[in-house]
Amino acid sequence: MSTENVAIVNFRTKGIALVLTGAVLWGISGTVAQYLFHQKGFSSEWLVVTRLLLSGIILLVLSYKNEKQRVWGVWIDRQDRISIVVFGILGMLGVQYTFFSAIHHGNAATATVLQYLAPVLITCYLSVKFRRMPKAIESAAVILAIIGTFLLATQGSIDSLAISGWALTWGLLSAVALAFYTLQPLKLLAKWGSTIVVGWAMLIGGVSFSFIHPPWEFVGEWSLSSYLGVIFVVLFGTIIAFYCYLECMRYISASEASLLACVEPLSAAFLAVVWLRVSFGLAEWIGTLCIITTIIILSMKKDTVITKKEETSLM
């Protein structure tokens, strides 16, 4: 293997390692959040606004030490200013609030699996954007995702929902938010890097949400496990996980990132069942496998994955 090929392999390996690390931490974070919501009485609003504010401040402080001028540089260009505000509110805050609300009204396993309908949404969007005629395998993948969602929501029964309507609604909105979160900040990431973009987006999302739910309005039970849970959610499930996920897109495409991140629903489902004793029956596991199989099918189909050239046209 030539030196150039080795470099390419190492480049992609770094991207894959980053996205897998972020996805697993994100999955564990969802399960920890469920513990805080269901057993310690925390509100999803308080956890969202707190994690965004703390994480945003920490990331920007770290960035300021190394790149003092670049931290403020993102606000110089008008287009960058608009883009970072939109990403902070609709992307960062959107994906966090919808995801945590889905957990609060349901459980981490179902919420995480529903969120990972995002690759299907991305694939559909790219087909329209680049005027690609959908292939038979793409259509089959979408149908499989719909079947998986149906099984998760109903346990295979058409008479009633197995989860609350709010859990299903927030889970689907979370998928939309994740798709937007993955595609929207590409230009910002290429220009300013992950730490600055993620830091400002979290701070913007946290400050804007503070007008709706101030961080000092707390409801819940504090204990050692509560403190450890919040620390894990903020540090590992937010700062490190989001950084890894966005940083990986410097090495692999946005679609590849969302496809590889399908390990998150598996880790969340496994932990929710083993640790929190969430009831996850045969229908739910089949639904989960349907959605994950959808992601695998799309990842194996080369023309459904957005290329770096196409990413440039989205910027």
One Martini backbone bead per residue (centre of mass of N, CA, C, O) as a GRO file, in nm:
protein
  315
    1MET     BB    1   0.096   0.037   0.024
    2SER     BB    2   0.082   0.352  -0.010
    3THR     BB    3   0.126   0.646   0.146
    4GLU     BB    4  -0.142   0.770   0.049
    5ASN     BB    5  -0.329   0.535   0.135
    6VAL     BB    6  -0.257   0.540   0.433
    7ALA     BB    7  -0.356   0.828   0.484
    8ILE     BB    8  -0.651   0.776   0.407
    9VAL     BB    9  -0.708   0.558   0.616
   10ASN     BB   10  -0.634   0.728   0.866
   11PHE     BB   11  -0.838   0.950   0.813
   12ARG     BB   12  -1.093   0.766   0.829
   13THR     BB   13  -1.036   0.633   1.103
   14LYS     BB   14  -1.064   0.890   1.268
   15GLY     BB   15  -1.359   0.950   1.191
   16ILE     BB   16  -1.480   0.683   1.294
   17ALA     BB   17  -1.384   0.704   1.589
   18LEU     BB   18  -1.533   0.966   1.654
   19VAL     BB   19  -1.829   0.881   1.593
   20LEU     BB   20  -1.838   0.636   1.787
   21THR     BB   21  -1.777   0.785   2.047
   22GLY     BB   22  -2.008   0.989   2.035
   23ALA     BB   23  -2.244   0.784   2.014
   24VAL     BB   24  -2.201   0.630   2.279
   25LEU     BB   25  -2.215   0.876   2.468
   26TRP     BB   26  -2.497   0.961   2.381
   27GLY     BB   27  -2.641   0.702   2.465
   28ILE     BB   28  -2.566   0.712   2.764
   29SER     BB   29  -2.685   0.993   2.820
   30GLY     BB   30  -2.982   0.916   2.774
   31THR     BB   31  -2.997   0.715   3.013
   32VAL     BB   32  -2.919   0.918   3.232
   33ALA     BB   33  -3.156   1.109   3.179
   34GLN     BB   34  -3.377   0.909   3.252
   35TYR     BB   35  -3.294   0.882   3.544
   36LEU     BB   36  -3.340   1.183   3.618
   37PHE     BB   37  -3.641   1.196   3.535
   38HIS     BB   38  -3.773   0.922   3.672
   39GLN     BB   39  -3.595   0.915   3.966
   40LYS     BB   40  -3.532   1.252   4.024
   41GLY     BB   41  -3.734   1.475   3.881
   42PHE     BB   42  -3.633   1.599   3.637
   43SER     BB   43  -3.621   1.836   3.390
   44SER     BB   44  -3.567   1.882   3.058
   45GLU     BB   45  -3.527   2.189   3.057
   46TRP     BB   46  -3.301   2.210   3.269
   47LEU     BB   47  -3.094   2.019   3.134
   48VAL     BB   48  -3.067   2.168   2.869
   49VAL     BB   49  -2.984   2.455   2.966
   50THR     BB   50  -2.741   2.361   3.139
   51ARG     BB   51  -2.573   2.206   2.928
   52LEU     BB   52  -2.542   2.440   2.726
   53LEU     BB   53  -2.411   2.656   2.902
   54LEU     BB   54  -2.171   2.497   3.020
   55SER     BB   55  -2.055   2.386   2.754
   56GLY     BB   56  -2.017   2.651   2.604
   57ILE     BB   57  -1.825   2.788   2.803
   58ILE     BB   58  -1.601   2.573   2.809
   59LEU     BB   59  -1.533   2.573   2.502
   60LEU     BB   60  -1.467   2.880   2.477
   61VAL     BB   61  -1.238   2.887   2.682
   62LEU     BB   62  -1.058   2.685   2.535
   63SER     BB   63  -1.046   2.846   2.268
   64TYR     BB   64  -0.930   3.118   2.382
   65LYS     BB   65  -0.647   3.012   2.464
   66ASN     BB   66  -0.572   2.933   2.147
   67GLU     BB   67  -0.813   3.126   1.979
   68LYS     BB   68  -0.885   3.435   2.031
   69GLN     BB   69  -0.965   3.556   1.747
   70ARG     BB   70  -1.153   3.322   1.636
   71VAL     BB   71  -1.383   3.334   1.837
   72TRP     BB   72  -1.478   3.629   1.720
   73GLY     BB   73  -1.472   3.588   1.402
   74VAL     BB   74  -1.766   3.467   1.355
   75TRP     BB   75  -1.896   3.782   1.377
   76ILE     BB   76  -1.806   3.941   1.120
   77ASP     BB   77  -1.971   3.784   0.928
   78ARG     BB   78  -2.297   3.784   0.837
   79GLN     BB   79  -2.335   3.486   0.751
   80ASP     BB   80  -2.212   3.363   1.006
   81ARG     BB   81  -2.405   3.484   1.210
   82ILE     BB   82  -2.662   3.356   1.104
   83SER     BB   83  -2.568   3.058   1.107
   84ILE     BB   84  -2.500   3.031   1.417
   85VAL     BB   85  -2.785   3.101   1.518
   86VAL     BB   86  -2.942   2.883   1.369
   87PHE     BB   87  -2.780   2.645   1.484
   88GLY     BB   88  -2.825   2.702   1.788
   89ILE     BB   89  -3.143   2.682   1.775
   90LEU     BB   90  -3.224   2.456   1.554
   91GLY     BB   91  -2.992   2.255   1.610
   92MET     BB   92  -2.890   2.233   1.905
   93LEU     BB   93  -3.154   2.285   2.060
   94GLY     BB   94  -3.336   2.104   1.891
   95VAL     BB   95  -3.196   1.824   1.942
   96GLN     BB   96  -3.202   1.833   2.254
   97TYR     BB   97  -3.501   1.887   2.324
   98THR     BB   98  -3.639   1.661   2.162
   99PHE     BB   99  -3.483   1.425   2.288
  100PHE     BB  100  -3.547   1.476   2.593
  101SER     BB  101  -3.855   1.474   2.556
  102ALA     BB  102  -3.872   1.181   2.457
  103ILE     BB  103  -3.759   1.062   2.719
  104HIS     BB  104  -3.959   1.186   2.924
  105HIS     BB  105  -4.219   1.047   2.766
  106GLY     BB  106  -4.038   0.782   2.768
  107ASN     BB  107  -3.736   0.654   2.638
  108ALA     BB  108  -3.414   0.612   2.539
  109ALA     BB  109  -3.446   0.390   2.331
  110THR     BB  110  -3.679   0.503   2.153
  111ALA     BB  111  -3.567   0.789   2.107
  112THR     BB  112  -3.302   0.702   1.963
  113VAL     BB  113  -3.422   0.541   1.731
  114LEU     BB  114  -3.598   0.768   1.613
  115GLN     BB  115  -3.365   0.965   1.557
  116TYR     BB  116  -3.241   0.743   1.339
  117LEU     BB  117  -3.413   0.861   1.088
  118ALA     BB  118  -3.225   1.080   0.967
  119PRO     BB  119  -3.087   0.932   0.724
  120VAL     BB  120  -3.349   0.916   0.563
  121LEU     BB  121  -3.391   1.222   0.540
  122ILE     BB  122  -3.123   1.283   0.403
  123THR     BB  123  -3.162   1.105   0.154
  124CYS     BB  124  -3.420   1.246   0.054
  125TYR     BB  125  -3.300   1.527   0.029
  126LEU     BB  126  -3.069   1.456  -0.173
  127SER     BB  127  -3.252   1.356  -0.399
  128VAL     BB  128  -3.377   1.635  -0.444
  129LYS     BB  129  -3.131   1.824  -0.461
  130PHE     BB  130  -2.980   1.617  -0.695
  131ARG     BB  131  -3.187   1.466  -0.872
  132ARG     BB  132  -3.250   1.175  -0.770
  133MET     BB  133  -3.340   0.870  -0.844
  134PRO     BB  134  -3.491   0.638  -0.683
  135LYS     BB  135  -3.415   0.344  -0.570
  136ALA     BB  136  -3.522   0.044  -0.474
  137ILE     BB  137  -3.346   0.028  -0.213
  138GLU     BB  138  -3.437   0.301  -0.102
  139SER     BB  139  -3.736   0.241  -0.079
  140ALA     BB  140  -3.699  -0.005   0.105
  141ALA     BB  141  -3.567   0.151   0.339
  142VAL     BB  142  -3.807   0.336   0.401
  143ILE     BB  143  -4.010   0.111   0.460
  144LEU     BB  144  -3.846  -0.013   0.691
  145ALA     BB  145  -3.857   0.239   0.872
  146ILE     BB  146  -4.164   0.245   0.901
  147ILE     BB  147  -4.190  -0.030   1.033
  148GLY     BB  148  -4.011   0.032   1.277
  149THR     BB  149  -4.184   0.264   1.385
  150PHE     BB  150  -4.444   0.102   1.423
  151LEU     BB  151  -4.330  -0.105   1.628
  152LEU     BB  152  -4.240   0.099   1.844
  153ALA     BB  153  -4.530   0.242   1.878
  154THR     BB  154  -4.725  -0.054   1.884
  155GLN     BB  155  -4.620  -0.358   1.891
  156GLY     BB  156  -4.807  -0.438   1.623
  157SER     BB  157  -5.057  -0.260   1.699
  158ILE     BB  158  -5.339  -0.075   1.561
  159ASP     BB  159  -5.506   0.017   1.828
  160SER     BB  160  -5.229   0.117   1.976
  161LEU     BB  161  -4.999   0.274   2.172
  162ALA     BB  162  -4.691   0.200   2.338
  163ILE     BB  163  -4.658   0.500   2.329
  164SER     BB  164  -4.672   0.812   2.355
  165GLY     BB  165  -4.750   1.071   2.158
  166TRP     BB  166  -4.517   1.252   2.258
  167ALA     BB  167  -4.284   1.054   2.215
  168LEU     BB  168  -4.325   1.028   1.909
  169THR     BB  169  -4.312   1.326   1.828
  170TRP     BB  170  -4.031   1.393   1.951
  171GLY     BB  171  -3.876   1.171   1.797
  172LEU     BB  172  -3.933   1.281   1.509
  173LEU     BB  173  -3.822   1.568   1.559
  174SER     BB  174  -3.537   1.468   1.624
  175ALA     BB  175  -3.473   1.368   1.337
  176VAL     BB  176  -3.499   1.641   1.200
  177ALA     BB  177  -3.285   1.788   1.374
  178LEU     BB  178  -3.044   1.600   1.302
  179ALA     BB  179  -3.041   1.656   1.002
  180PHE     BB  180  -2.988   1.958   1.029
  181TYR     BB  181  -2.734   1.937   1.215
  182THR     BB  182  -2.558   1.788   0.994
  183LEU     BB  183  -2.586   2.002   0.739
  184GLN     BB  184  -2.576   2.316   0.815
  185PRO     BB  185  -2.252   2.354   0.942
  186LEU     BB  186  -2.033   2.307   0.716
  187LYS     BB  187  -1.908   2.587   0.668
  188LEU     BB  188  -1.831   2.652   0.959
  189LEU     BB  189  -1.645   2.407   1.009
  190ALA     BB  190  -1.441   2.470   0.777
  191LYS     BB  191  -1.366   2.764   0.895
  192TRP     BB  192  -1.367   2.722   1.245
  193GLY     BB  193  -1.447   2.467   1.373
  194SER     BB  194  -1.578   2.279   1.628
  195THR     BB  195  -1.534   2.429   1.898
  196ILE     BB  196  -1.650   2.706   1.819
  197VAL     BB  197  -1.923   2.619   1.702
  198VAL     BB  198  -2.028   2.455   1.945
  199GLY     BB  199  -1.995   2.669   2.163
  200TRP     BB  200  -2.181   2.887   2.041
  201ALA     BB  201  -2.433   2.711   1.998
  202MET     BB  202  -2.477   2.641   2.296
  203LEU     BB  203  -2.496   2.928   2.406
  204ILE     BB  204  -2.727   3.023   2.228
  205GLY     BB  205  -2.927   2.803   2.309
  206GLY     BB  206  -2.920   2.861   2.617
  207VAL     BB  207  -3.000   3.161   2.618
  208SER     BB  208  -3.267   3.137   2.459
  209PHE     BB  209  -3.395   2.923   2.666
  210SER     BB  210  -3.388   3.106   2.926
  211PHE     BB  211  -3.654   3.266   2.850
  212ILE     BB  212  -3.828   3.003   2.909
  213HIS     BB  213  -3.596   2.841   3.102
  214PRO     BB  214  -3.451   2.901   3.371
  215PRO     BB  215  -3.185   2.756   3.548
  216TRP     BB  216  -3.312   2.830   3.848
  217GLU     BB  217  -3.554   2.634   3.766
  218PHE     BB  218  -3.577   2.375   3.991
  219VAL     BB  219  -3.651   2.017   3.962
  220GLY     BB  220  -3.569   1.782   4.221
  221GLU     BB  221  -3.315   1.534   4.323
  222TRP     BB  222  -3.042   1.549   4.526
  223SER     BB  223  -2.741   1.356   4.467
  224LEU     BB  224  -2.475   1.185   4.390
  225SER     BB  225  -2.601   1.065   4.128
  226SER     BB  226  -2.698   1.336   4.018
  227TYR     BB  227  -2.427   1.475   3.989
  228LEU     BB  228  -2.297   1.259   3.808
  229GLY     BB  229  -2.509   1.275   3.583
  230VAL     BB  230  -2.466   1.572   3.504
  231ILE     BB  231  -2.165   1.552   3.444
  232PHE     BB  232  -2.191   1.345   3.219
  233VAL     BB  233  -2.382   1.501   3.031
  234VAL     BB  234  -2.196   1.750   2.996
  235LEU     BB  235  -1.915   1.621   2.932
  236PHE     BB  236  -1.968   1.347   2.765
  237GLY     BB  237  -2.268   1.395   2.632
  238THR     BB  238  -2.162   1.679   2.505
  239ILE     BB  239  -1.877   1.785   2.455
  240ILE     BB  240  -1.747   1.520   2.345
  241ALA     BB  241  -1.973   1.414   2.158
  242PHE     BB  242  -2.018   1.666   1.975
  243TYR     BB  243  -1.730   1.701   1.889
  244CYS     BB  244  -1.687   1.428   1.752
  245TYR     BB  245  -1.919   1.448   1.547
  246LEU     BB  246  -1.815   1.712   1.400
  247GLU     BB  247  -1.514   1.640   1.357
  248CYS     BB  248  -1.556   1.391   1.165
  249MET     BB  249  -1.643   1.581   0.909
  250ARG     BB  250  -1.333   1.624   0.824
  251TYR     BB  251  -1.308   1.299   0.724
  252ILE     BB  252  -1.614   1.266   0.671
  253SER     BB  253  -1.920   1.249   0.581
  254ALA     BB  254  -2.232   1.326   0.686
  255SER     BB  255  -2.364   1.055   0.609
  256GLU     BB  256  -2.155   0.870   0.737
  257ALA     BB  257  -2.192   0.973   1.023
  258SER     BB  258  -2.496   0.894   1.053
  259LEU     BB  259  -2.450   0.590   0.996
  260LEU     BB  260  -2.235   0.517   1.217
  261ALA     BB  261  -2.423   0.630   1.461
  262CYS     BB  262  -2.604   0.360   1.505
  263VAL     BB  263  -2.480   0.277   1.787
  264GLU     BB  264  -2.655   0.444   1.977
  265PRO     BB  265  -2.926   0.283   1.994
  266LEU     BB  266  -2.792   0.027   2.104
  267SER     BB  267  -2.671   0.144   2.365
  268ALA     BB  268  -2.936   0.260   2.478
  269ALA     BB  269  -3.106   0.001   2.479
  270PHE     BB  270  -2.922  -0.175   2.651
  271LEU     BB  271  -2.909   0.009   2.905
  272ALA     BB  272  -3.214   0.040   2.957
  273VAL     BB  273  -3.261  -0.262   3.008
  274VAL     BB  274  -3.031  -0.331   3.218
  275TRP     BB  275  -3.050  -0.077   3.417
  276LEU     BB  276  -3.376   0.037   3.391
  277ARG     BB  277  -3.584  -0.186   3.302
  278VAL     BB  278  -3.686  -0.167   3.020
  279SER     BB  279  -3.948  -0.241   2.818
  280PHE     BB  280  -3.833  -0.471   2.551
  281GLY     BB  281  -3.967  -0.621   2.306
  282LEU     BB  282  -3.983  -0.784   2.015
  283ALA     BB  283  -4.100  -0.550   1.847
  284GLU     BB  284  -3.883  -0.340   1.927
  285TRP     BB  285  -3.638  -0.497   1.823
  286ILE     BB  286  -3.734  -0.516   1.532
  287GLY     BB  287  -3.759  -0.212   1.487
  288THR     BB  288  -3.464  -0.148   1.543
  289LEU     BB  289  -3.347  -0.334   1.318
  290CYS     BB  290  -3.487  -0.192   1.084
  291ILE     BB  291  -3.347   0.084   1.116
  292ILE     BB  292  -3.053  -0.020   1.111
  293THR     BB  293  -3.079  -0.159   0.836
  294THR     BB  294  -3.132   0.094   0.682
  295ILE     BB  295  -2.857   0.223   0.736
  296ILE     BB  296  -2.689  -0.004   0.610
  297ILE     BB  297  -2.806   0.008   0.328
  298LEU     BB  298  -2.726   0.305   0.272
  299SER     BB  299  -2.415   0.264   0.322
  300MET     BB  300  -2.383   0.047   0.079
  301LYS     BB  301  -2.501   0.275  -0.101
  302LYS     BB  302  -2.308   0.492  -0.264
  303ASP     BB  303  -2.533   0.694  -0.404
  304THR     BB  304  -2.645   0.787  -0.099
  305VAL     BB  305  -2.375   0.922  -0.047
  306ILE     BB  306  -2.237   1.203   0.027
  307THR     BB  307  -2.010   1.398  -0.107
  308LYS     BB  308  -1.773   1.636  -0.088
  309LYS     BB  309  -1.875   1.788  -0.338
  310GLU     BB  310  -2.171   1.809  -0.239
  311GLU     BB  311  -2.115   1.954   0.022
  312THR     BB  312  -2.012   2.215  -0.109
  313SER     BB  313  -2.299   2.284  -0.240
  314LEU     BB  314  -2.432   2.323   0.060
  315MET     BB  315  -2.262   2.586   0.164
   0.00000   0.00000   0.00000
